[in-house]
Amino acid sequence: MSNEPLRGSSVLISGASVAGPALAFWLHRYGASVTVVEMAPALRSGGQIVDLRGVGREVVRGMGLLEQMRAARTPTDGLRLVDERNRSRAFVPVEGFRGDGPIAEIEIGRGALSEIIYDAAADDVEYLFGDRIARLDDSGEGVVVHFEQREPRRFDVVIGADGLHSATRGKLFGPEQPFLRHLGSYVAWWTVDNDLQLRYVAHLYGEPGRSLVLRSTERNTRALAAFTFNERPLNYDYRDTELTKNIVRSRIAGMGWEASRVAAQIEETPDFYFDSFSQVVLGSWSKGRVGLVGDAAYCASPLSGHGATISLVGAYVLAGELARHAGDVSAGLASYERVLRPWLASVQELGRDEGAKMMTPESALGVAARTRLVHLFEHLPARLRPFMVRPQIRVSNGFVLPDYSALGPIPA
Ligand SMILES: Cc1cc2nc3c(=O)[nH]c(=O)nc-3n(C[C@H](O)[C@H](O)[C@H](O)COP(=O)(O)OP(=O)(O)OC[C@H]3O[C@@H](n4cnc5c(N)ncnc54)[C@H](O)[C@@H]3O)c2cc1C
C-alpha cells in the first residue's frame, strides 16, 4: 500500500459537526484534497454533552487528540435521582465502570468536541460556510456539485455528514420518513441558570412519560436542561424553532421539581435543540460516488449513548477504506459498509433495549423501579459495577479498528 494513496483525489463533505471534520481529518492524512460545506455561517457551538466510549476513544487517541478531549471534558461525578423536593433517592457514580458506565469517563460538549476535531485539520481542509449542496450530478466518472451560493465544482467523491435529517441522503434515496425509526420519545436541550448550584453532578427527576435532567456545565456557572417525553411521531417542521419551543412548553407544563423554572428560560436560552429519539435504517449507505457517514447514515439515537462514538469510528473506517481502495470509489464505499454494519447493528440495538426505555418510564411503577435499580447500582461494590452494564461495555469495545497506519503519515 502506498503512503497517501488518495493524493490527487478530491472529496466534498457536507456537514461540519462531528462526523464531517473527523472524516476530513483522516482523508487529508491519506493525501486527499478535502472540502467541507456547512450550511451554518460558522462552526456551530452548543448542543448537549456527548460520550466518548470504547473504540471511539481509541479513534481520538489515533488522531492524537485524546489529551485535548480529556482537558475539555465536562467533569461529572455521577447522576443523582431526586424527588420533587430535590431530595436524593439514589446515585450512580462515574467511577467503577471502566470509563464506560451510564455516565462515561469522557463526556464533552458537542460544540467543544467539534471544535477540537475541526482545529486539528482546519489549515489543511477547505471549509465553505454558509452554503449547501443544491444538486448533485454523478456521471460515474465524478460528481458535479451545484451549490446554493457558489459556482459548481467537480469532486471524485461526495459524502453526506449532515445529520439525522440529512439532505444528501434525501438526494440519494428520497424523503426521510421510510428510513427513520421513531423510538417513542422526544428530547430537548437548552442552557439554563444553575439555580440548584449543582457541582459536577447531574440530577434526574422523573414522572410517568417524562423526565428532566439538570447538570452543571461551564465550571458550574451554568446548567444544561434535558427534557424527555414519550409521544408518537409528531407532524412538525423540525427547522421551526419557535414551533418546537412551543411543543416543549406544552409537554413540560405542570411538571414538578425545577420544571417551571427551566421552562421559563426557554425563551432566552442561547441554544435550544429539539428532536425525536430516532434511528436511521438504510438498505445502503451509498449510491455511485456519493456516500453517507454519522447520523446521516446510521443514527443510533442518543438513547444508545454512542452518537459521537459511531460518528468518529465511521469517519475513520470510511476514510481508511476509501484509501485502501484508492482509484475504486465504489469498492471503498462498499467495503466501509461491510466492515462497519454488523457492529452498528449492535449499537442500534442498545438504543432500543430495555435499559434505554428507563430514560422515561411510562408508569409510576416504572419510575419507582428505575429508582430501585439505581439504588442497587449505588450499593454494589465498585468491582461488581461493570457487570451491571456489561452489554453496553461489550458494545462500546466490540469493534476491532482496522489498522490503516500504512496509508498515511503518523502524526507528530
Ligand atoms: C448545533 C448542534 C446541536 C446538537 N445538539 C444535540 C443535542 O442537544 N442532543 C442530541 O442528542 N444531539 C444533538 N446534536 C446531534 C449530535 O451532534 C449528533 O447526533 C452526533 O454527534 C452525530 O454527529 P454528526 O456529525 O453525524 O451529525 P450532526 O451533529 O447532526 O451534524 C450535522 C451537521 O451538518 C450540518 N448540515 C445539516 N444539513 C446541511 C446541509 N444541507 N448542508 C450543509 N450542512 C448541513 C449541520 O449544520 C451540522 O453541522 C446536535 C447537533 C448540532 C449540529
The ligand as an SDF file (V2000), in Angstrom:
LIG
                    3D

 53 58  0  0  0  0  0  0  0  0999 V2000
  -25.6550   22.5570   16.8640 C   0  0  0  0  0  0  0  0  0  0  0  0
  -25.9880   21.1050   17.1620 C   0  0  0  0  0  0  0  0  0  0  0  0
  -26.5440   20.7960   18.3960 C   0  0  0  0  0  0  0  0  0  0  0  0
  -26.8620   19.4830   18.6860 C   0  0  0  0  0  0  0  0  0  0  0  0
  -27.3950   19.2370   19.8870 N   0  0  0  0  0  0  0  0  0  0  0  0
  -27.7750   17.9940   20.1900 C   0  0  0  0  0  0  0  0  0  0  0  0
  -28.4100   17.7500   21.4490 C   0  0  0  0  0  0  0  0  0  0  0  0
  -28.5780   18.6400   22.2740 O   0  0  0  0  0  0  0  0  0  0  0  0
  -28.8030   16.4750   21.7210 N   0  0  0  0  0  0  0  0  0  0  0  0
  -28.5890   15.4470   20.8250 C   0  0  0  0  0  0  0  0  0  0  0  0
  -28.9480   14.3460   21.1020 O   0  0  0  0  0  0  0  0  0  0  0  0
  -27.9620   15.6590   19.6560 N   0  0  0  0  0  0  0  0  0  0  0  0
  -27.5730   16.9120   19.2940 C   0  0  0  0  0  0  0  0  0  0  0  0
  -26.9770   17.1240   18.0810 N   0  0  0  0  0  0  0  0  0  0  0  0
  -26.7120   15.9690   17.2060 C   0  0  0  0  0  0  0  0  0  0  0  0
  -25.3780   15.2490   17.5680 C   0  0  0  0  0  0  0  0  0  0  0  0
  -24.3290   16.1480   17.3890 O   0  0  0  0  0  0  0  0  0  0  0  0
  -25.2360   14.0320   16.6430 C   0  0  0  0  0  0  0  0  0  0  0  0
  -26.2350   13.0910   16.9970 O   0  0  0  0  0  0  0  0  0  0  0  0
  -23.9210   13.2530   16.6950 C   0  0  0  0  0  0  0  0  0  0  0  0
  -22.8780   13.9660   17.2810 O   0  0  0  0  0  0  0  0  0  0  0  0
  -23.5300   12.7920   15.2700 C   0  0  0  0  0  0  0  0  0  0  0  0
  -22.9190   13.8380   14.5770 O   0  0  0  0  0  0  0  0  0  0  0  0
  -22.9900   14.0680   13.0120 P   0  0  0  0  0  0  0  0  0  0  0  0
  -21.7720   14.8630   12.6800 O   0  0  0  0  0  0  0  0  0  0  0  0
  -23.2350   12.8140   12.2680 O   0  0  0  0  0  0  0  0  0  0  0  0
  -24.3240   14.9360   12.7820 O   0  0  0  0  0  0  0  0  0  0  0  0
  -24.7520   16.3360   13.3950 P   0  0  0  0  0  0  0  0  0  0  0  0
  -24.0680   16.6200   14.6680 O   0  0  0  0  0  0  0  0  0  0  0  0
  -26.2120   16.3960   13.3860 O   0  0  0  0  0  0  0  0  0  0  0  0
  -24.1790   17.4170   12.3410 O   0  0  0  0  0  0  0  0  0  0  0  0
  -24.6820   17.6580   11.0690 C   0  0  0  0  0  0  0  0  0  0  0  0
  -24.0410   18.9250   10.5170 C   0  0  0  0  0  0  0  0  0  0  0  0
  -24.4740   19.0930    9.1820 O   0  0  0  0  0  0  0  0  0  0  0  0
  -24.9270   20.4230    9.0020 C   0  0  0  0  0  0  0  0  0  0  0  0
  -25.9250   20.3740    7.9470 N   0  0  0  0  0  0  0  0  0  0  0  0
  -27.1880   19.8790    8.0230 C   0  0  0  0  0  0  0  0  0  0  0  0
  -27.7870   19.9660    6.8230 N   0  0  0  0  0  0  0  0  0  0  0  0
  -26.8870   20.5090    5.9660 C   0  0  0  0  0  0  0  0  0  0  0  0
  -26.9130   20.8440    4.6020 C   0  0  0  0  0  0  0  0  0  0  0  0
  -27.9960   20.6240    3.8520 N   0  0  0  0  0  0  0  0  0  0  0  0
  -25.8100   21.3780    4.0400 N   0  0  0  0  0  0  0  0  0  0  0  0
  -24.6940   21.6210    4.7930 C   0  0  0  0  0  0  0  0  0  0  0  0
  -24.6180   21.3420    6.0940 N   0  0  0  0  0  0  0  0  0  0  0  0
  -25.6950   20.7900    6.6790 C   0  0  0  0  0  0  0  0  0  0  0  0
  -25.4450   20.8290   10.3550 C   0  0  0  0  0  0  0  0  0  0  0  0
  -25.4690   22.2410   10.4940 O   0  0  0  0  0  0  0  0  0  0  0  0
  -24.4320   20.1850   11.2730 C   0  0  0  0  0  0  0  0  0  0  0  0
  -23.3060   20.9870   11.4650 O   0  0  0  0  0  0  0  0  0  0  0  0
  -26.6230   18.4300   17.7410 C   0  0  0  0  0  0  0  0  0  0  0  0
  -26.0530   18.7450   16.5200 C   0  0  0  0  0  0  0  0  0  0  0  0
  -25.7340   20.0630   16.2110 C   0  0  0  0  0  0  0  0  0  0  0  0
  -25.1110   20.3860   14.8730 C   0  0  0  0  0  0  0  0  0  0  0  0
  1  2  1  0
  2  3  1  0
  2 52  2  0
  3  4  2  0
  4  5  1  0
  4 50  1  0
  5  6  2  0
  6  7  1  0
  6 13  1  0
  7  8  2  0
  7  9  1  0
  9 10  1  0
 10 11  2  0
 10 12  1  0
 12 13  2  0
 13 14  1  0
 14 15  1  0
 14 50  1  0
 15 16  1  0
 16 17  1  0
 16 18  1  0
 18 19  1  0
 18 20  1  0
 20 21  1  0
 20 22  1  0
 22 23  1  0
 23 24  1  0
 24 25  2  0
 24 26  1  0
 24 27  1  0
 27 28  1  0
 28 29  2  0
 28 30  1  0
 28 31  1  0
 31 32  1  0
 32 33  1  0
 33 34  1  0
 33 48  1  0
 34 35  1  0
 35 36  1  0
 35 46  1  0
 36 37  1  0
 36 45  1  0
 37 38  2  0
 38 39  1  0
 39 40  1  0
 39 45  2  0
 40 41  1  0
 40 42  2  0
 42 43  1  0
 43 44  2  0
 44 45  1  0
 46 47  1  0
 46 48  1  0
 48 49  1  0
 50 51  2  0
 51 52  1  0
 52 53  1  0
M  END
$$$$
